[in-house]
Amino acid sequence: MDAKMKELVAIAASVASGCTSCLETHMTLARQAGADSRDIQTVINIARAVRLQGITTIDDLAGKWAQGEPISVIVGESCGPGCNC
């Protein structure tokens, strides 16, 4: 895996985990490694979809267990073909 791809993965992990300082660092390093705005936006969108899917899944489960109503969240884009997030 080249440096650009490693930094894009690190950006996605930073967004998914909510680490601000990691995100700042890896954004800079990704740009230095040749990532463009489209590359960066793509991995950010994927990380957001993954994070939201995890949150809504556990929220729905908790609502069912508590006899409450699941919270509907609409995600604008899926992370790729065949994905339901």
N, C-alpha and C positions, 0 to 999 in steps of 0.2 A: 504494500500500500504506500502510495507516495505521500509527501508532506501535506499537499493540498487536501487530499481525501481524509487524512488523519485529523486535520483541523476542522473539516466540515463535520466529521463524526463528533468531534469534541464540542462543536457549537450545538449540535442536536442534543447531546448529553447535558450540556449546560442549561439549555432551555427546558428540557424535560425535568431536570432536577431543581431548577429555580436558583441556580448559582450565578449571581450577578458578576462577581469578580472573575469567575471562570469564563463567562460569556464575553466580557470585555477583552480578556487576554486572548481567547481563541479567535475572536473576530479580527483582531489585529494580525495575529499569526496567519490566519487563513488568507487575508488579503495579501500579506507578504509572500505567501506560497502560491499566489496566482488565482485565488478564488474571486469570481466576480459577483456582483449584486444578485444576479439570478441564482447562482449556486447557493449563496448564503440564504436567500429568501426561501428556496426550495427546502433546505434542511430545517429551517425554522418552522415552516408550515408542517412538515412531517412530525417534528418534535411536538408541536402544539397539538396535533391530532392524536398522537400517542398519549400525551399527558391528559388531554380531555377525555379520551376513551377510558383511561384508568380511573379517573375521577368519577365519571358518570356511571361506570359499571359498579363501583363500590357504593355510590349513592343510591342507585336503583336497588341493589341488594339490601342495603340498610333499610330503605323504605319498605321493601317487601317484608323484611323480618319484623319491622316495627308496625306493620299493618298500615303504613302510610302510602302515599302516592309517589311514584318515581318522578324525578325532576327531568323534564325534557330539555335537552340542549341540542341545538342544531349546529353542526360543524359545517362550515362552508365548503370545504374540499376534503376528499379522501386523500390518503397518502399514496395511492397508486391503484392500478388495475386490480380488481378482485378484492379490494379492501372495503370494509364496511364501517370504518371509523368516521 
